[in-house]
Amino acid sequence: MSPKYPNRVKIAHLPTPLHPLERLSKHLNGPTLYIKRDDATGLAAGGNKARKLEFLVAEALAQGCDHLVTTGAAQSNHCRQTAAAAAQYGLGCSLVMKGHEPAAKTGNLLIDDLLGAHMYWAGDQDTSKVMAQVAAELRAMGRKPYLIPLGGSNVLGATGYVLAMQELMTQLTTAALNVDFIVVASGSGGTQAGMVLGAAVYGFRGQILGVSVSPEAQALTTQIAALVTATATHLGLGTLSLAHKISVNDDYLGEGYGMVGEMEREALRLVAQREGILLDPVYTGRAMGGLIDLIRWGAFTRGQNVLFWHTGGAAVLSAFADKLS
Ligand SMILES: *Cc1c(COP(=O)(O)O)cnc(C)c1O
């Protein structure tokens, strides 16, 4: 299987580090834990969207577009990294945010502002409708907008994570390391879809476990399966079904998306204080909380190697100050 990759610009600092979590592993007394540091991709405070944007921005430039338009929740990391990519390539950026404008610009909203993004608040309206309106206004002004879906999760975004699996396999081979499980936070599914396809392409034999931060497992699994198939087709790999390789856990949704509970608080403090690594309360805190819970329930054996894929997000921390302290 040899994928034919679309054009890519260089945005992320790659390869991101892979290293053991010795003190955390010892503390939890379960499997041996490793971490893949996609919080260190760069692009205005790092995160998984940098890998996706390498392909999305390349297509925007190839189409002669001069403006990126995307959408997300108020504290969206995807919006923040899209605004940064736009700034890096001299493009305009419009962000359609879900809900109503909060009183204070904190966390990612502050960074979006510093990066010069234009903000639109969808209020009670459907964000895709507002995105279409914003794009129409830009066209009327003679601009050429490029629309990026929620989370950058289309075939181009997922492609970033197909290649991330190649990067991981090279690191594992060099370190003579065998990973039994990858645990990753899953939201719009593009990251997990890319990983599942990349695992098949590059021969990763472990299991990939997505911890959902919001959708129910069934819905997210279906969404990921469709994206895996579409991405495989886009990369010239033919029709490929990897539905049996898609594993999503929705046991840790708590009060819902972005609602911080005791589990996230504990995971954040534990990883910060045992490893000096910052997680975020919305994605990686929830995924790590899930991983810790699974370890405590004995889901893994002592000799197994479990890799936590850090997808970034700590730029939101100050916006959650009242929920975290
Ligand atoms: C967007 C995001 C995710 C989820 O990635 P998807 O591809 O949307 O599933 C995970 N972690 C962080 C920090 C994110 O910003």
The ligand as an SDF file (V2000), in Angstrom:
LIG
                    3D

 15 15  0  0  0  0  0  0  0  0999 V2000
   -9.1900   19.1090   18.2180 C   0  0  0  0  0  0  0  0  0  0  0  0
   -8.5280   18.4660   19.3860 C   0  0  0  0  0  0  0  0  0  0  0  0
   -8.6280   17.0800   19.6110 C   0  0  0  0  0  0  0  0  0  0  0  0
   -9.5090   16.1850   18.8090 C   0  0  0  0  0  0  0  0  0  0  0  0
   -9.0850   15.9810   17.4940 O   0  0  0  0  0  0  0  0  0  0  0  0
  -10.1820   15.5550   16.4070 P   0  0  0  0  0  0  0  0  0  0  0  0
   -9.3960   15.3350   15.1920 O   0  0  0  0  0  0  0  0  0  0  0  0
  -11.1460   16.6940   16.3190 O   0  0  0  0  0  0  0  0  0  0  0  0
  -10.8530   14.3300   16.9110 O   0  0  0  0  0  0  0  0  0  0  0  0
   -7.9300   16.5330   20.6640 C   0  0  0  0  0  0  0  0  0  0  0  0
   -7.1860   17.2960   21.4710 N   0  0  0  0  0  0  0  0  0  0  0  0
   -7.0760   18.6370   21.3140 C   0  0  0  0  0  0  0  0  0  0  0  0
   -6.2730   19.4000   22.2750 C   0  0  0  0  0  0  0  0  0  0  0  0
   -7.7490   19.2520   20.2580 C   0  0  0  0  0  0  0  0  0  0  0  0
   -7.6470   20.5840   20.1100 O   0  0  0  0  0  0  0  0  0  0  0  0
  1  2  1  0
  2  3  1  0
  2 14  2  0
  3  4  1  0
  3 10  2  0
  4  5  1  0
  5  6  1  0
  6  7  2  0
  6  8  1  0
  6  9  1  0
 10 11  1  0
 11 12  2  0
 12 13  1  0
 12 14  1  0
 14 15  1  0
M  END
$$$$
